[in-house]
Each structure stands twice: as C-alpha cells, then as structure tokens.
C-alpha cells in the first residue's frame, strides 16, 4: 500500500506541475496579445544632427515663403538643393535623375516635387529646369548673411519635430525673420544670441528607419498668438 501511495503522490506532483506550467504559458500568451506594448522609439542626437545638416541655411539662403498648410514649391526646392549641396553635387548642370534621387531622401511624396522651375535662388546661384536638366547661372548673395542653430527636438513613435533658430546678420546687427533687430552681433556669443532668433519648426514623418520632411512652420511668438 505504501508503494501505491508514493506512486500516486509522484503522479499528483507531476500533474500539478504540468497544470502550473500550462497556466504560466497561457498567461504569457494572454499578456502578449492583450497587453502588448509598443517598442519605445529612441532618436539619437546624431540622427537629428544629420537631418539638420541636410537643411541648414547657407550664408545666402534660408527657408522662406513658408506655406503652413503644405510644403510649398520653394520649400521643397530649398530642402532638395540643400541635400545636393550637403553631398557636394551642385554644379552648373544637374540631371533631373540626380535631382529626383536627392528629393526621394528628404520628401516622401514624389509627386509633390517640382520638375520645372525658373530662376530659383540658392546660395548665390540662380537655378532653372526644363524638366530634363537643371542649369545655373551666377547670382548674388545680397547684404544679409543668414545664420541658423539647431535648438532642440522632440519625438514620438511616428514623428520627429526639430526646432531650428534662424536669423541674419547685417551691418553688425542680428535680425529675426521679421526684420527686427534683436542684438548686436558678437561672434563669441553667437550661440547664446541665437536663442532669441526666429524659431522654425520642422516636422518629419517616420517610415521604417527613415525620416521625411512633412512640414515647416515659423513658430509664433506669444505676442502674435
């Protein structure tokens, strides 16, 4: 009788262990299905640095004529030419193919990219396209020297928002994009002074591991709201 009791006890322990194991596995699957949490996205600073580097203003050019409801042709041309400039591909003649390839890296909607345009001014040159190739002629920079600064960024799983400060220097003064003087220019304190410049907000949409420019707006000051 004792042998039977020990055998029954052993079987009972095994049965209980199996039930517990099944319950643990079942609980794991239920948690995975109903309490699944999305993997947290982390945007590294060098990713933002690269995006900023691709769109930062030159001494002659900045993003102007912003249409806050959509990317205007001028804005699209600016970021595409900035991309080409960043990759040292600007020349007296640029193929539309190279232009489109650069555009695909910054603008997701290929249909929105203008293929024909006249006298677009970028960094001291005037560019025109007949839809087959882009040619340029020498232009001028004017008397304003543009300056920009990467100010900060925020993000979630779907979007990255980058804040860039923009101003111009003229005759020893710093001006915001409303042509208002806000400081005397000082090279040593430029970084601090630029905190008071015009804020431009770049919003990027995330697709896989890439970010595409979605919109640009000038951030309104409290007095303008």
HUZI-V824199 format. One record per run of one state. SS is the DSSP state (@ for helix, = for strand, . for the rest). FROM is the first residue (numbers start at 1). TO is the last residue. If there is no record, write none. Layout:
BEGIN
<<SS;FROM;TO> <SS;FROM;TO>>
END
This chain:
BEGIN
<<.;1;1> <@;2;34> <.;35;44> <@;45;55> <.;56;72> <@;73;86> <.;87;92> <=;93;95> <@;96;104> <.;105;109> <@;110;112> <.;113;115> <=;116;122> <.;123;124> <=;125;130> <.;131;132> <=;133;138> <.;139;144> <=;145;155> <.;156;158> <=;159;170> <.;171;172> <=;173;175> <.;176;180> <=;181;184> <.;185;186> <@;187;196> <.;197;197> <=;198;207> <.;208;209> <=;210;218> <.;219;221> <@;222;224> <.;225;225>>
END
